[in-house]
Structure formats: structure tokens, C-alpha cells
Amino acid sequence: MFFKNAVRRVVVSAAVVAAAMSTLVVPAQAKESGCNDITCIVVMGEGLYVDYIRVSLEMFSFDRDAHFHIWGGGIDMNTPRKIYSWNRHVHYTLDLSKNVANGTKYCAEGWEHLEKGGLKSIGLPCVTIKV
């Protein structure tokens, strides 16, 4: 009888510990990225804290005379027009250093400036920050 009660206590204790551990919440990383066509967006941070947003051209794409329109989470801005380059690491970084709401969505549309005038969309990736 004593042995059965001791085993029962161990089993119940193990079950309680397992249940408690399964409810632990590990903070998600505010590290999301995505590309569409040749435009890429990276959002870096921890939990719901965003350090920065970086927009760039996709790997192995040719240099482009371009700018990016970034919006979401209270941001709506255009980056400077310049020659963006993947292989020369020419990108744009927007420092945020702030907490954002769960489900905040950031988008970046790349715009190539054409030689004969006008603009051409070169991608519209979006990412959502979730915990």
C-alpha cells in the first residue's frame, strides 16, 4: 500500500510539473522577413519590441535606381532615391526602437525609377509581428 501511494504521488507530481511547463510562454521574436519580386523587408527585435526595419533588394538582383515606400504601425514614409544594391549592401534601415501592438503589419513597396521617366513597382512584401 505504501509503495502504491508513493508511486501515485510521483506520477501526480510529474503530471503537475509537466502541465505547468506546458503553459510557460516563451516570448516570440519580432524577427520577421519576406520578399516579393525583388523587394525585401526585415523587421528585427524581440517580443513586441522592434529595433529596426530594413528594406533592400533581393539577393543576386541587379542594382536599381529606386526608392521604397514603407508603411504600417504608424509609419508612412518614402526612403531616399538612390542606387540600391544587393551585392554592395546598399539598403535602407529605419530605426524604430519601440514596442508595437501584437499583429502590427509592416509593408514596403519598391519603386524603380525608369530611365525614360516614370516608376515601376518592383515588389510589395509585408510582415506581421505576432507573439
Order of alpha helices (4+ residues) and beta strands (2+ residues): alpha-beta-beta-beta-beta-beta-beta-beta-beta-beta-beta
